[in-house]
Amino acid sequence: MTFRGLINEVLIRLREDTISSDWSGDINDSTTITAYQKVIGSLVNDAKRHVEERHDWLVLRETADITTVASTKNYSLSSGQEIKVVDVINNTTGTQLVQVSKAYLNSIKYPTDPTGEPLYYGFNGADTSNNLKVDLSPIPINAETISFDIVKYQATLTEADTVLSVPEKPVILGAWARAIAERGEDGGTQSSLMAGEASESLKQAIMLDSGNTRYETDWYVN
């Protein structure tokens, strides 16, 4: 469902006028959208983030590749900062890299950083574009492709035709509950009821999505 569609679903439940056509550009810059409709748009985004944070959704997964350079330890992931790493593998050798702490990387750095095939990675700040940076150890000696399988949140919804990635029902119900609470007209009764329904909807969506990732917690011994 599009951003406009999500806002309208909430507005209908609030018995408010819906948005009849797509706006151009960012919703907050639009002169055709009312102030209250913009509030609902913000609440939709709040609910979206809440849903995204509760589960490693398959639809939010992607792969960020880095190509190593001989004698270079530090690399940027072109994926922003709000990510969760699921798996890291060296495509050239098939080796899975293990995440370690900065303290561990420091402990093996002196007197000389080891070199060879990377076996470990650790986060080390961010670049000027706010992408997270990682240190590899041992320091690569060859050009190899290392894939980071990550969970990355969808950007804040601003344009009318942007399609929501995560399940829509818990987002709609969550935004509706927030809108009722924002109005403050029901003494908390209806907003609590809607929050409970949103929570149940989210649990159901997580259960369905988890069914497709049930093997992630299995361990194998070669």
Secondary structure in CASP SS format (residue, H / E / C, confidence):
PFRMAT SS
TARGET T0000
AUTHOR 0000-0000-0000
METHOD secondary structure of the structure
MODEL  1
M C 1.00
T E 1.00
F H 1.00
R H 1.00
G H 1.00
L H 1.00
I H 1.00
N H 1.00
E H 1.00
V H 1.00
L H 1.00
I H 1.00
R H 1.00
L C 1.00
R C 1.00
E C 1.00
D C 1.00
T C 1.00
I C 1.00
S C 1.00
S C 1.00
D C 1.00
W C 1.00
S C 1.00
G C 1.00
D C 1.00
I H 1.00
N H 1.00
D H 1.00
S C 1.00
T C 1.00
T C 1.00
I C 1.00
T C 1.00
A H 1.00
Y H 1.00
Q H 1.00
K H 1.00
V H 1.00
I H 1.00
G H 1.00
S H 1.00
L H 1.00
V H 1.00
N H 1.00
D H 1.00
A H 1.00
K H 1.00
R H 1.00
H H 1.00
V H 1.00
E H 1.00
E H 1.00
R C 1.00
H C 1.00
D C 1.00
W C 1.00
L H 1.00
V H 1.00
L H 1.00
R E 1.00
E E 1.00
T E 1.00
A E 1.00
D E 1.00
I E 1.00
T E 1.00
T C 1.00
V C 1.00
A C 1.00
S C 1.00
T C 1.00
K C 1.00
N E 1.00
Y E 1.00
S E 1.00
L C 1.00
S C 1.00
S C 1.00
G C 1.00
Q C 1.00
E C 1.00
I E 1.00
K E 1.00
V E 1.00
V E 1.00
D E 1.00
V E 1.00
I E 1.00
N E 1.00
N C 1.00
T C 1.00
T C 1.00
G C 1.00
T C 1.00
Q E 1.00
L C 1.00
V E 1.00
Q E 1.00
V C 1.00
S C 1.00
K H 1.00
A H 1.00
Y H 1.00
L H 1.00
N H 1.00
S H 1.00
I C 1.00
K C 1.00
Y C 1.00
P C 1.00
T C 1.00
D C 1.00
P C 1.00
T E 1.00
G C 1.00
E C 1.00
P C 1.00
L C 1.00
Y E 1.00
Y E 1.00
G E 1.00
F E 1.00
N E 1.00
G E 1.00
A E 1.00
D C 1.00
T C 1.00
S C 1.00
N C 1.00
N C 1.00
L E 1.00
K E 1.00
V E 1.00
D E 1.00
L E 1.00
S E 1.00
P C 1.00
I E 1.00
P C 1.00
I C 1.00
N C 1.00
A C 1.00
E C 1.00
T E 1.00
I E 1.00
S E 1.00
F E 1.00
D E 1.00
I E 1.00
V E 1.00
K E 1.00
Y C 1.00
Q C 1.00
A C 1.00
T C 1.00
L C 1.00
T C 1.00
E C 1.00
A C 1.00
D C 1.00
T C 1.00
V E 1.00
L C 1.00
S C 1.00
V C 1.00
P C 1.00
E H 1.00
K H 1.00
P H 1.00
V H 1.00
I H 1.00
L H 1.00
G H 1.00
A H 1.00
W H 1.00
A H 1.00
R H 1.00
A H 1.00
I H 1.00
A H 1.00
E H 1.00
R H 1.00
G C 1.00
E C 1.00
D C 1.00
G C 1.00
G C 1.00
T H 1.00
Q H 1.00
S H 1.00
S H 1.00
L H 1.00
M H 1.00
A H 1.00
G H 1.00
E H 1.00
A H 1.00
S H 1.00
E H 1.00
S H 1.00
L H 1.00
K H 1.00
Q H 1.00
A H 1.00
I H 1.00
M H 1.00
L H 1.00
D H 1.00
S H 1.00
G C 1.00
N C 1.00
T C 1.00
R H 1.00
Y H 1.00
E H 1.00
T H 1.00
D C 1.00
W C 1.00
Y C 1.00
V C 1.00
N C 1.00
END
